[in-house]
Amino acid sequence: MSFATKLKIDRDNKIIDYAIEFAEKIEPLLIESAQKGYSARSIDLDKREDAHILKSPLFLENIELLLEGCKATIEKVEYTNWLYNNKYYKYKLLITWK
């Protein structure tokens, strides 16, 4: 097995482990949101140290498996600075259910 393959396996294992931990922490928040009448929960990814993991397709896939029936997507929201008229983007993790 090559060194690069070992690194990829380690990365994937970390992402899967992180998805399990994240699902355990987010479940009560999703229940709370549902009890308030919402059908989604949005998590800002800006300034989060774990954003690179949360944006990973492997993470999103595992979150959907762990939170059965929920859909996890990354939302890219465009903003415009009215003073300088330049655009910038913010990313959010959106977990929805119906």
Phi, psi and omega per residue, in radians:
M1 nan 2.319 -3.113
S2 -1.341 2.830 3.132
F3 -1.092 -0.717 3.134
A4 -1.089 -0.676 3.110
T5 -1.115 -0.727 3.095
K6 -1.076 -0.720 3.122
L7 -1.108 -0.743 3.124
K8 -1.110 -0.708 3.115
I9 -1.120 -0.778 3.103
D10 -1.059 -0.758 3.125
R11 -1.070 -0.843 -3.126
D12 -1.089 -0.707 3.109
N13 -1.104 -0.712 3.119
K14 -1.116 -0.740 -3.138
I15 -1.122 -0.744 3.125
I16 -1.129 -0.776 3.099
D17 -1.070 -0.716 -3.140
Y18 -1.153 -0.653 3.109
A19 -1.095 -0.695 3.121
I20 -1.110 -0.831 3.116
E21 -1.083 -0.756 -3.111
F22 -1.119 -0.749 -3.139
A23 -1.069 -0.717 3.122
E24 -1.108 -0.652 -3.121
K25 -1.348 -0.581 -3.028
I26 -1.486 -0.397 -3.110
E27 -0.919 -0.871 3.127
P28 -1.078 -0.597 3.118
L29 -1.207 -0.639 3.098
L30 -1.184 -0.705 3.099
I31 -1.082 -0.766 3.114
E32 -1.060 -0.763 3.122
S33 -1.106 -0.746 3.137
A34 -1.113 -0.686 3.132
Q35 -1.175 -0.387 3.086
K36 -1.554 -0.013 3.086
G37 1.694 0.086 3.131
Y38 -1.462 2.760 3.091
S39 -2.086 0.267 3.127
A40 -2.814 2.807 3.044
R41 -2.353 2.291 -3.108
S42 -1.943 2.357 3.132
I43 -2.158 2.072 3.113
D44 -1.171 2.351 -3.128
L45 -1.763 -0.212 3.130
D46 -1.149 2.438 3.113
K47 1.129 0.331 3.048
R48 -1.740 2.322 3.134
E49 -1.212 -0.397 -3.104
D50 -1.707 0.238 -3.088
A51 -1.031 -0.641 -3.133
H52 -1.116 -0.541 3.086
I53 -1.352 -0.777 -3.095
L54 -1.122 -0.456 3.119
K55 -1.482 -0.142 -3.068
S56 -1.192 2.331 3.067
P57 -1.014 -0.611 3.105
L58 -1.125 -0.703 3.093
F59 -1.100 -0.846 -3.117
L60 -1.061 -0.730 3.119
E61 -1.074 -0.781 -3.122
N62 -1.229 -0.627 3.081
I63 -1.086 -0.719 3.117
E64 -1.130 -0.611 3.082
L65 -1.220 -0.729 -3.097
L66 -1.281 -0.650 3.109
L67 -1.776 1.266 -3.001
E68 -0.901 2.196 3.123
G69 1.621 -0.166 3.117
C70 -1.650 2.688 3.108
K71 -2.017 2.256 3.135
A72 -1.995 2.175 3.132
T73 -2.408 2.800 3.031
I74 -1.770 2.211 -3.133
E75 -1.868 2.239 3.111
K76 -1.833 1.992 -3.081
V77 -1.876 2.217 -3.125
E78 -1.630 2.327 3.077
Y79 -2.148 2.694 3.079
T80 -2.134 2.243 3.051
N81 -1.371 1.925 -3.048
W82 -1.180 -0.442 -3.129
L83 -1.273 -0.786 -3.111
Y84 -1.823 -0.079 3.130
N85 0.968 0.671 3.049
N86 -1.978 2.672 -3.084
K87 -1.733 2.595 3.025
Y88 -2.548 2.873 -3.042
Y89 -2.161 2.574 2.999
K90 -2.190 2.540 -3.111
Y91 -1.954 2.488 3.125
K92 -2.350 2.515 2.970
L93 -1.584 2.143 -3.100
L94 -1.997 2.102 3.088
I95 -1.952 2.073 -3.087
T96 -2.074 2.738 3.056
W97 -2.588 2.784 3.130
K98 -2.371 nan nan
